[in-house]
Amino acid sequence: MNRYYRMVIELFKDTLTNVNRVNSDKSLNVLIEIEKAITTAKVTNQPLDELYQLKADVELIRAINE
């Protein structure tokens, strides 16, 4: 789980450093990784709340570019 938190934090840092511009490729890759983790968690019956929150955070970051 720490890996996903780090990915989202790095995405936030990149966005702030680049004057609120999101690297769309990087943010898409982070979103895909979190989606994979959600799928794995569903299959293995693991908690999903934190992963869904991280996904929402990435979607919020991606919305900055729109």
Rosetta blueprint (number, residue, H / E / L):
1 M L
2 N H
3 R H
4 Y H
5 Y H
6 R H
7 M H
8 V H
9 I H
10 E H
11 L H
12 F H
13 K H
14 D H
15 T H
16 L H
17 T H
18 N L
19 V L
20 N L
21 R L
22 V L
23 N L
24 S H
25 D H
26 K H
27 S H
28 L H
29 N H
30 V H
31 L H
32 I H
33 E H
34 I H
35 E H
36 K H
37 A H
38 I H
39 T H
40 T H
41 A H
42 K H
43 V H
44 T L
45 N L
46 Q L
47 P L
48 L L
49 D H
50 E H
51 L H
52 Y H
53 Q H
54 L H
55 K H
56 A H
57 D H
58 V H
59 E H
60 L H
61 I H
62 R H
63 A H
64 I L
65 N L
66 E L
